[in-house]
Amino acid sequence: MSWYDYPPYVPVARRRQQAARKVAALRKKGQNIEPVIVEGRVIAKTFWGKAWCKNLEAYSD
């Protein structure tokens, strides 16, 4: 694959199947798989990060 080619498209249904297989394999190995829970809406802590978020919000409809 050259630097200007895109990887082949993978449909969402296939990605979900692959994820389900991976989760099943990890659970079979004994690992506990849980979803990530995001608490709150703040993603930035620094002044620059907050300014960046504010700038992005200015582009929303």
C-alpha positions, 0 to 999 in steps of 0.5 A: 500500500502506498502512502496515498492509498486508503485502506479497504472499506469495512462495513459497520456490520463486519466491524461489530462482528469482529469486535464481538468475536474479540470480546468473546475471545478475551472473555474466554481467556478470563479478562473482564471486559466493560464499557468505558463510562465518561462522566461529565462533558469536560475533555480539556483541563488546560487553558489552551485545551479549553480555548480549542474546545470553545473554538470548535463549538463556534463551528457547530450549528 
